[in-house]
């Protein structure tokens, strides 16, 4: 297995730049006889999807972020041409479906593979200090989300969940870090 990292920059916003990149990618895939292309972020995937279609390579997309709203025809085309889609969570998969990028009948193409994170260094955290700092008593459950503030990270879903939980468990507290 050979890995060929490719960075697609923001300079590909014009149609001529996209066309040149498409030709170069397609030639690279054909010349190197690449059988499988793995896209780590779906934002750069539209050109690779076309290149794979032209060259006959298999395309796998690894989706880590929530889909934001309805996507363009290019995104629908990208996800339609993908052999496999790897989502890091069921929520990300549902986000793709909600954005119209994935149909229910296509669920056999999707695999849920959570990102591997070593959380062992956080096991011995000072829970009491955090609770004191935020005025949260021991009788309350504390639930948090750690992510940069961006729509794709799903803080809106976290807040909706928190509102539902608080209706049944009013002492529970929620943190966005």
Secondary structure, DSSP 8 states (H G I E B T S, - for coil): ---------GGGGSHHHHHHHHHHHHHHHHHTT--EEEESSGGGHHHHHHHHHHHT-EEEEEE-S---SS--HHHHHHHHT-SEEEESSHHHHHHHHHTTSS-GGGGGGEEE-------GGGTT--HHHHHHHHT--TTS-EEEE-S-S-GGGTHHHHHHHHHHHHHH-TT-EEEE-
